[in-house]
Amino acid sequence: MLRETLHIAVHELAHAALRTAYPELERLTHEEGVLGECIDEIAARILELVVSERLGLATHTIEEHVYELKHYSNLANLPISAEELRKLYQQTTKQVREGRIAELINTVLNTCKEWMEASKNT
């Protein structure tokens, strides 16, 4: 129970930290629907992984993240796979560690746009 409580705390703090570091994220999440929610939830999970790793806390697996994301009604139809998410995490964790939050958001934004476009074509 404590493990999950810590996980939830880090996750929710990641959302707040991202909004502080990148205030435009607040607008995106309110005005851009699926795209905003995709950016917010993916970026928060990336930051959550980096912070949890640094604090020595347990983290969810990539597969668990995919499972969680598929339960958001706006994200359920996006073609988010463990392989794609793993690739995105590998690409962005260095950005987070170096404090390049705008780059993180832009990378996630582009990936979310690709997923949204792919979901239209299926």
Order of alpha helices (4+ residues) and beta strands (2+ residues): alpha-alpha-alpha-alpha-alpha-alpha
